[in-house]
Amino acid sequence: MEQKEEKLSRAISAFSRRQILRLLEKQELSVKDIAQKTNLSVSLTSRHLKLLYDLGFLNMRKEFPNKFYSLKFKELSSLLDAYDKVIKKL
């Protein structure tokens, strides 16, 4: 159980990864689209997406030459909302 908790905390610990997860709540997006919407470089966006995918939080679909990502668990939306509420109270 601890390992799963560590995966989750690692996924949502960085602001950039939370931004990405929030974008993917609504729709499937390409790496380039996510980079543009978050103002991150494509390289950094790709690294965040790879980590989130490797941790098991994202689905990935290849359509040459692009990769498209979507949220694997819709329950992450409510977790991110709760996270925001707690952060605002700190």
C-alpha positions as CSV (number, residue, x, y, z in Angstrom):
1,M,0.0,0.0,0.0
2,E,2.8,2.4,0.8
3,Q,4.2,2.1,-2.7
4,K,0.9,3.0,-4.2
5,E,0.7,6.1,-1.9
6,E,4.2,7.1,-2.9
7,K,3.2,6.9,-6.6
8,L,0.2,9.1,-6.0
9,S,2.1,11.7,-4.0
10,R,4.8,11.8,-6.6
11,A,2.3,12.3,-9.4
12,I,0.5,15.2,-7.7
13,S,3.5,16.8,-5.9
14,A,4.6,19.0,-8.7
15,F,2.4,22.0,-9.9
16,S,3.2,21.2,-13.5
17,R,2.0,17.7,-13.2
18,R,-1.2,18.8,-11.5
19,Q,-1.8,21.3,-14.4
20,I,-1.3,18.4,-16.9
21,L,-3.7,16.2,-15.0
22,R,-6.3,18.9,-14.9
23,L,-6.1,19.4,-18.6
24,L,-6.5,15.7,-19.2
25,E,-9.6,15.6,-17.1
26,K,-11.5,17.2,-19.9
27,Q,-10.0,15.6,-23.1
28,E,-7.3,13.6,-24.7
29,L,-4.4,15.9,-25.8
30,S,-1.2,15.6,-27.7
31,V,2.2,16.4,-26.1
32,K,2.4,19.6,-28.1
33,D,-1.1,20.8,-27.1
34,I,-0.3,20.2,-23.5
35,A,3.0,22.0,-23.7
36,Q,1.3,25.0,-25.3
37,K,-1.5,25.1,-22.7
38,T,0.9,24.9,-19.8
39,N,3.6,27.1,-21.2
40,L,6.1,24.3,-20.7
41,S,8.6,23.2,-23.2
42,V,7.7,20.1,-25.2
43,S,10.7,18.3,-23.7
44,L,9.7,19.0,-20.1
45,T,6.1,18.2,-20.9
46,S,7.2,14.9,-22.3
47,R,9.1,14.0,-19.2
48,H,6.2,14.8,-17.0
49,L,3.9,12.8,-19.2
50,K,6.3,9.8,-19.2
51,L,6.5,9.9,-15.4
52,L,2.7,10.1,-15.1
53,Y,2.3,7.3,-17.6
54,D,4.9,5.1,-16.0
55,L,3.3,5.6,-12.6
56,G,0.0,4.3,-14.1
57,F,-2.1,7.5,-14.1
58,L,-2.4,8.0,-17.9
59,N,-3.5,6.3,-21.1
60,M,-1.4,6.9,-24.1
61,R,-2.2,6.4,-27.8
62,K,0.2,6.7,-30.6
63,E,-0.8,8.3,-33.9
64,F,2.4,8.8,-35.9
65,P,4.1,11.2,-35.3
66,N,2.2,12.2,-32.2
67,K,1.4,10.7,-28.8
68,F,-2.0,11.5,-27.2
69,Y,-2.6,11.2,-23.5
70,S,-5.8,10.9,-21.4
71,L,-6.6,10.4,-17.8
72,K,-6.8,6.8,-16.7
73,F,-8.8,7.4,-13.5
74,K,-11.5,10.0,-13.5
75,E,-11.4,9.9,-9.7
76,L,-8.2,11.9,-9.9
77,S,-10.4,14.9,-10.6
78,S,-12.0,14.9,-7.2
79,L,-8.6,14.3,-5.5
80,L,-7.2,17.3,-7.3
81,D,-10.2,19.4,-6.2
82,A,-9.6,18.3,-2.6
83,Y,-5.9,19.0,-2.9
84,D,-6.7,22.6,-4.0
85,K,-9.0,23.2,-1.1
86,V,-6.5,22.0,1.4
87,I,-3.7,24.1,-0.2
88,K,-5.9,27.2,-0.1
89,K,-6.4,26.7,3.7
90,L,-2.7,26.5,4.5
